[in-house]
Amino acid sequence: MKIALIQLNIAWESKETNYKRAESFAKKAAEEKCDVIVFPEMFNTGFSMNVPAIAEDENGQTNSVLSEIAKKYGIYLIAGFPVKEHDKEKGRNIAVVYDRRGIRIAAYTKIHPFSFSGEDKYYIAGSNPAIFSIDNIPCSVFICYDLRFPEVFRKVAKNVQAIFVIANWPSSRKDHWEILLKARAIENQCFVIGVNRTGTDGNGIHYSGASHIFDPSGNDILFGNDKEEFLSGEINPSEVAEVRSKFPFLKDMRI
């Protein structure tokens, strides 16, 4: 499976700008014969708490744009954006997955809002992980701060071969991001694909990219810097079964 990791320098609260750039990267990913393209958390707005201005219906404009991009370029697509039901006070920070036909096959609400920055005051917490298939490869997805909570990864570990983590993870804690991604790969014996943004957001917070693909043994097989926005790498899902067979640690889990 070939994956395009988009370290998008997100235009602050400017959906149209981010839509256009997302499509240009999808076109490049399709030309490079990628199977899936992955965008960061809140790719269309940046990590904003301005829920009344940026959040929309889950089936609204952003959903339509992403569905059309996936369909147009015949590619699986994973991205995050903020949503809000009209009768709710708080929004939800979600990740969505579309297949090659543009059909949404999964939606996940961030289980751990980042209370350190006050995200929990504006976005409600999700309750359940999501499992989906990309060309018959079982996968899951989490969002940013979820990475600090290995328990949720354990819930899906035995049932997936790859876990995606989309984020707006500040450069000030870059080492935590990289160490935790590697740890999640090692302890769950699966591929972990972390996709983080670059640039500086509307609050003056800088992001260093540092997107990675770690294999089931924790080897770093792809990594990005703080400048490039397009990365691509390949994974071989059969490696998961090989590693788990050679080192059958997961069978000893006690939860």
C-alpha positions as a Markdown table, in Angstrom:
| # | Residue | x | y | z |
|---|---|---|---|---|
| 1 | Met | 0.0 | 0.0 | 0.0 |
| 2 | Lys | 1.4 | 3.4 | -1.0 |
| 3 | Ile | 0.5 | 6.3 | 1.2 |
| 4 | Ala | 0.8 | 10.0 | 0.6 |
| 5 | Leu | 1.3 | 12.0 | 3.9 |
| 6 | Ile | 0.4 | 15.6 | 3.5 |
| 7 | Gln | 2.1 | 17.9 | 6.0 |
| 8 | Leu | -0.3 | 20.7 | 5.0 |
| 9 | Asn | 0.7 | 24.3 | 6.0 |
| 10 | Ile | -3.0 | 25.0 | 6.9 |
| 11 | Ala | -4.4 | 28.4 | 6.0 |
| 12 | Trp | -6.0 | 29.6 | 9.2 |
| 13 | Glu | -9.8 | 29.3 | 9.1 |
| 14 | Ser | -9.8 | 29.5 | 5.3 |
| 15 | Lys | -11.6 | 26.5 | 4.0 |
| 16 | Glu | -11.6 | 27.4 | 0.3 |
| 17 | Thr | -7.8 | 27.8 | 0.3 |
| 18 | Asn | -7.3 | 24.5 | 2.1 |
| 19 | Tyr | -9.8 | 22.7 | -0.2 |
| 20 | Lys | -7.8 | 23.9 | -3.3 |
| 21 | Arg | -4.5 | 22.8 | -1.9 |
| 22 | Ala | -5.9 | 19.5 | -0.8 |
| 23 | Glu | -7.1 | 18.7 | -4.3 |
| 24 | Ser | -3.7 | 19.7 | -5.8 |
| 25 | Phe | -2.0 | 17.2 | -3.4 |
| 26 | Ala | -4.6 | 14.5 | -4.2 |
| 27 | Lys | -3.8 | 15.0 | -7.9 |
| 28 | Lys | -0.1 | 14.6 | -7.2 |
| 29 | Ala | -0.8 | 11.5 | -5.1 |
| 30 | Ala | -2.8 | 9.9 | -7.9 |
| 31 | Glu | -0.1 | 10.6 | -10.4 |
| 32 | Glu | 2.4 | 8.9 | -8.1 |
| 33 | Lys | -0.1 | 5.9 | -7.9 |
| 34 | Cys | -0.7 | 6.3 | -4.1 |
| 35 | Asp | -3.5 | 4.2 | -2.7 |
| 36 | Val | -4.4 | 6.5 | 0.1 |
| 37 | Ile | -3.8 | 10.2 | 0.9 |
| 38 | Val | -3.8 | 11.5 | 4.5 |
| 39 | Phe | -4.3 | 15.1 | 5.7 |
| 40 | Pro | -3.8 | 16.4 | 9.2 |
| 41 | Glu | -6.3 | 17.1 | 12.0 |
| 42 | Met | -8.7 | 20.0 | 11.2 |
| 43 | Phe | -7.1 | 20.2 | 7.7 |
| 44 | Asn | -9.6 | 22.8 | 6.5 |
| 45 | Thr | -9.3 | 25.4 | 9.4 |
| 46 | Gly | -6.3 | 24.7 | 11.6 |
| 47 | Phe | -6.7 | 23.9 | 15.3 |
| 48 | Ser | -9.2 | 26.6 | 16.1 |
| 49 | Met | -11.7 | 26.8 | 19.0 |
| 50 | Asn | -13.9 | 29.2 | 17.0 |
| 51 | Val | -16.6 | 26.6 | 16.7 |
| 52 | Pro | -19.5 | 28.9 | 15.6 |
| 53 | Ala | -17.4 | 30.2 | 12.7 |
| 54 | Ile | -15.7 | 27.0 | 11.5 |
| 55 | Ala | -17.8 | 23.9 | 12.5 |
| 56 | Glu | -20.4 | 22.6 | 10.1 |
| 57 | Asp | -22.7 | 19.7 | 9.6 |
| 58 | Glu | -20.9 | 16.3 | 9.3 |
| 59 | Asn | -22.5 | 15.9 | 5.9 |
| 60 | Gly | -21.9 | 19.5 | 4.8 |
| 61 | Gln | -19.5 | 21.3 | 2.5 |
| 62 | Thr | -16.2 | 19.7 | 3.7 |
| 63 | Asn | -17.7 | 16.2 | 3.5 |
| 64 | Ser | -18.8 | 16.9 | -0.1 |
| 65 | Val | -15.4 | 18.3 | -1.1 |
| 66 | Leu | -13.5 | 15.4 | 0.3 |
| 67 | Ser | -15.8 | 12.8 | -1.2 |
| 68 | Glu | -15.5 | 14.4 | -4.6 |
| 69 | Ile | -11.7 | 14.5 | -4.4 |
| 70 | Ala | -11.5 | 10.9 | -3.4 |
| 71 | Lys | -13.9 | 9.9 | -6.3 |
| 72 | Lys | -12.2 | 12.2 | -8.8 |
| 73 | Tyr | -8.7 | 10.8 | -8.2 |
| 74 | Gly | -9.8 | 7.2 | -7.3 |
| 75 | Ile | -7.9 | 7.3 | -4.0 |
| 76 | Tyr | -8.7 | 6.5 | -0.4 |
| 77 | Leu | -8.7 | 9.7 | 1.7 |
| 78 | Ile | -8.3 | 10.4 | 5.4 |
| 79 | Ala | -8.7 | 13.8 | 6.8 |
| 80 | Gly | -9.9 | 15.7 | 9.9 |
| 81 | Phe | -12.3 | 18.6 | 10.3 |
| 82 | Pro | -14.6 | 20.2 | 13.0 |
| 83 | Val | -18.3 | 19.5 | 12.9 |
| 84 | Lys | -21.3 | 20.5 | 15.0 |
| 85 | Glu | -25.0 | 19.5 | 15.1 |
| 86 | His | -27.3 | 22.5 | 15.1 |
| 87 | Asp | -28.9 | 21.6 | 18.4 |
| 88 | Lys | -25.6 | 21.1 | 20.2 |
| 89 | Glu | -23.5 | 23.7 | 22.1 |
| 90 | Lys | -20.2 | 22.0 | 21.4 |
| 91 | Gly | -18.6 | 20.7 | 18.3 |
| 92 | Arg | -16.8 | 17.4 | 17.5 |
| 93 | Asn | -13.2 | 17.0 | 16.2 |
| 94 | Ile | -13.5 | 14.2 | 13.7 |
| 95 | Ala | -11.5 | 12.1 | 11.3 |
| 96 | Val | -13.2 | 10.7 | 8.2 |
| 97 | Val | -12.3 | 8.1 | 5.7 |
| 98 | Tyr | -13.5 | 7.8 | 2.0 |
| 99 | Asp | -13.0 | 5.0 | -0.4 |
| 100 | Arg | -12.0 | 5.3 | -4.1 |
| 101 | Arg | -15.6 | 5.9 | -5.1 |
| 102 | Gly | -15.9 | 8.8 | -2.7 |
| 103 | Ile | -18.1 | 6.9 | -0.2 |
| 104 | Arg | -17.4 | 7.7 | 3.4 |
| 105 | Ile | -16.6 | 4.4 | 5.1 |
| 106 | Ala | -15.7 | 5.6 | 8.6 |
| 107 | Ala | -16.0 | 8.6 | 10.9 |
| 108 | Tyr | -14.3 | 8.9 | 14.2 |
| 109 | Thr | -14.7 | 11.5 | 17.0 |
| 110 | Lys | -11.5 | 12.4 | 18.9 |
| 111 | Ile | -11.8 | 10.6 | 22.2 |
| 112 | His | -9.4 | 12.8 | 24.1 |
| 113 | Pro | -9.9 | 16.6 | 23.6 |
| 114 | Phe | -6.8 | 18.5 | 24.5 |
| 115 | Ser | -7.8 | 20.0 | 27.8 |
| 116 | Phe | -4.4 | 21.7 | 28.2 |
| 117 | Ser | -5.4 | 24.1 | 25.5 |
| 118 | Gly | -9.1 | 24.2 | 26.4 |
| 119 | Glu | -10.3 | 22.0 | 23.6 |
| 120 | Asp | -12.6 | 20.2 | 25.9 |
| 121 | Lys | -14.5 | 23.4 | 26.5 |
| 122 | Tyr | -15.5 | 23.6 | 22.8 |
| 123 | Tyr | -15.5 | 20.0 | 21.6 |
| 124 | Ile | -17.1 | 16.9 | 23.1 |
| 125 | Ala | -15.2 | 13.7 | 23.5 |
| 126 | Gly | -15.9 | 10.6 | 21.4 |
| 127 | Ser | -16.4 | 7.2 | 22.9 |
| 128 | Asn | -15.5 | 4.6 | 20.3 |
| 129 | Pro | -12.6 | 3.8 | 18.0 |
| 130 | Ala | -13.2 | 3.2 | 14.3 |
| 131 | Ile | -12.0 | 0.2 | 12.3 |
| 132 | Phe | -12.2 | 0.3 | 8.5 |
| 133 | Ser | -10.5 | -1.4 | 5.5 |
| 134 | Ile | -8.3 | 0.1 | 2.8 |
| 135 | Asp | -8.1 | -2.4 | 0.0 |
| 136 | Asn | -9.0 | -5.2 | 2.5 |
| 137 | Ile | -6.3 | -4.0 | 4.9 |
| 138 | Pro | -7.8 | -3.4 | 8.4 |
| 139 | Cys | -7.0 | 0.0 | 9.7 |
| 140 | Ser | -7.9 | 2.5 | 12.4 |
| 141 | Val | -7.4 | 6.2 | 13.0 |
| 142 | Phe | -6.8 | 8.4 | 16.0 |
| 143 | Ile | -6.4 | 12.2 | 16.4 |
| 144 | Cys | -3.4 | 14.0 | 18.0 |
| 145 | Tyr | -3.7 | 14.0 | 21.8 |
| 146 | Asp | -5.1 | 10.4 | 21.6 |
| 147 | Leu | -1.5 | 9.4 | 21.0 |
| 148 | Arg | -0.7 | 9.9 | 24.7 |
| 149 | Phe | -3.3 | 7.3 | 25.7 |
| 150 | Pro | -2.1 | 3.8 | 24.7 |
| 151 | Glu | -5.2 | 2.2 | 26.1 |
| 152 | Val | -7.3 | 3.2 | 23.1 |
| 153 | Phe | -4.7 | 1.8 | 20.7 |
| 154 | Arg | -4.8 | -1.5 | 22.6 |
| 155 | Lys | -8.6 | -1.7 | 21.9 |
| 156 | Val | -8.0 | -2.0 | 18.2 |
| 157 | Ala | -4.5 | -3.5 | 18.0 |
| 158 | Lys | -5.4 | -7.2 | 17.5 |
| 159 | Asn | -7.9 | -6.3 | 14.7 |
| 160 | Val | -5.8 | -3.9 | 12.5 |
| 161 | Gln | -2.6 | -3.9 | 10.6 |
| 162 | Ala | -2.1 | -0.1 | 10.3 |
| 163 | Ile | -3.1 | 2.8 | 12.6 |
| 164 | Phe | -3.2 | 6.4 | 11.3 |
| 165 | Val | -2.7 | 9.4 | 13.6 |
| 166 | Ile | -3.6 | 12.8 | 12.2 |
| 167 | Ala | -2.5 | 15.8 | 14.2 |
| 168 | Asn | -1.7 | 19.5 | 14.9 |
| 169 | Trp | 1.2 | 18.7 | 17.2 |
| 170 | Pro | 3.4 | 21.7 | 18.1 |
| 171 | Ser | 7.1 | 21.7 | 17.4 |
| 172 | Ser | 7.8 | 22.4 | 21.1 |
| 173 | Arg | 6.8 | 18.8 | 21.9 |
| 174 | Lys | 8.1 | 17.2 | 18.7 |
| 175 | Asp | 10.2 | 14.7 | 20.5 |
| 176 | His | 7.1 | 13.4 | 22.4 |
| 177 | Trp | 5.3 | 13.0 | 19.1 |
| 178 | Glu | 8.0 | 11.0 | 17.5 |
| 179 | Ile | 8.7 | 8.8 | 20.6 |
| 180 | Leu | 5.0 | 8.0 | 21.1 |
| 181 | Leu | 4.4 | 7.1 | 17.5 |
| 182 | Lys | 7.3 | 4.7 | 17.6 |
| 183 | Ala | 6.1 | 3.3 | 20.9 |
| 184 | Arg | 2.6 | 2.7 | 19.6 |
| 185 | Ala | 4.1 | 0.8 | 16.6 |
| 186 | Ile | 6.3 | -1.4 | 18.8 |
| 187 | Glu | 3.8 | -2.3 | 21.5 |
| 188 | Asn | 0.9 | -2.9 | 19.0 |
| 189 | Gln | 3.1 | -4.6 | 16.4 |
| 190 | Cys | 1.5 | -2.8 | 13.5 |
| 191 | Phe | 2.3 | 0.1 | 11.1 |
| 192 | Val | 1.7 | 3.5 | 12.6 |
| 193 | Ile | 1.4 | 6.4 | 10.2 |
| 194 | Gly | 1.6 | 9.9 | 11.9 |
| 195 | Val | 0.6 | 12.9 | 9.8 |
| 196 | Asn | 1.2 | 16.3 | 11.3 |
| 197 | Arg | 0.9 | 19.8 | 9.8 |
| 198 | Thr | 3.7 | 22.4 | 9.1 |
| 199 | Gly | 3.7 | 26.2 | 9.4 |
| 200 | Thr | 2.4 | 28.5 | 12.0 |
| 201 | Asp | -1.3 | 28.8 | 13.0 |
| 202 | Gly | -3.5 | 31.8 | 13.8 |
| 203 | Asn | -2.4 | 31.5 | 17.5 |
| 204 | Gly | 1.3 | 31.8 | 16.6 |
| 205 | Ile | 1.9 | 28.1 | 17.3 |
| 206 | His | 4.6 | 26.5 | 15.1 |
| 207 | Tyr | 4.4 | 23.0 | 13.8 |
| 208 | Ser | 7.3 | 21.0 | 12.6 |
| 209 | Gly | 5.7 | 18.3 | 10.4 |
| 210 | Ala | 7.8 | 15.4 | 11.4 |
| 211 | Ser | 5.3 | 13.0 | 9.9 |
| 212 | His | 6.4 | 9.3 | 10.1 |
| 213 | Ile | 5.7 | 5.8 | 9.1 |
| 214 | Phe | 6.9 | 3.3 | 11.7 |
| 215 | Asp | 6.8 | -0.4 | 10.9 |
| 216 | Pro | 5.6 | -3.2 | 13.3 |
| 217 | Ser | 9.1 | -3.4 | 14.8 |
| 218 | Gly | 9.4 | 0.3 | 15.3 |
| 219 | Asn | 11.7 | 1.0 | 12.4 |
| 220 | Asp | 11.3 | 4.5 | 11.0 |
| 221 | Ile | 10.7 | 3.9 | 7.3 |
| 222 | Leu | 9.6 | 7.4 | 6.3 |
| 223 | Phe | 9.9 | 10.8 | 8.0 |
| 224 | Gly | 9.3 | 14.4 | 7.1 |
| 225 | Asn | 11.0 | 17.7 | 8.0 |
| 226 | Asp | 9.4 | 21.1 | 8.8 |
| 227 | Lys | 9.3 | 22.3 | 5.2 |
| 228 | Glu | 8.0 | 19.7 | 2.7 |
| 229 | Glu | 4.3 | 19.2 | 2.5 |
| 230 | Phe | 4.1 | 16.1 | 0.4 |
| 231 | Leu | 5.6 | 12.7 | 1.4 |
| 232 | Ser | 5.0 | 9.2 | 0.1 |
| 233 | Gly | 6.0 | 5.8 | 1.3 |
| 234 | Glu | 5.0 | 2.2 | 1.0 |
| 235 | Ile | 4.1 | -0.4 | 3.6 |
| 236 | Asn | 3.7 | -4.2 | 3.2 |
| 237 | Pro | 0.9 | -5.3 | 5.5 |
| 238 | Ser | 2.1 | -8.9 | 5.5 |
| 239 | Glu | 4.9 | -7.8 | 7.7 |
| 240 | Val | 2.4 | -7.4 | 10.6 |
| 241 | Ala | 1.6 | -11.1 | 10.6 |
| 242 | Glu | 5.2 | -12.0 | 10.3 |
| 243 | Val | 6.3 | -9.9 | 13.3 |
| 244 | Arg | 3.3 | -11.1 | 15.4 |
| 245 | Ser | 4.1 | -14.7 | 14.5 |
| 246 | Lys | 7.8 | -14.4 | 15.3 |
| 247 | Phe | 7.1 | -12.4 | 18.5 |
| 248 | Pro | 3.6 | -13.3 | 19.7 |
| 249 | Phe | 3.5 | -10.6 | 22.4 |
| 250 | Leu | -0.1 | -9.5 | 21.8 |
| 251 | Lys | -1.6 | -12.8 | 22.9 |
| 252 | Asp | -0.3 | -12.1 | 26.4 |
| 253 | Met | -2.3 | -8.9 | 26.8 |
| 254 | Arg | -4.4 | -8.7 | 29.9 |
| 255 | Ile | -7.1 | -6.0 | 29.7 |
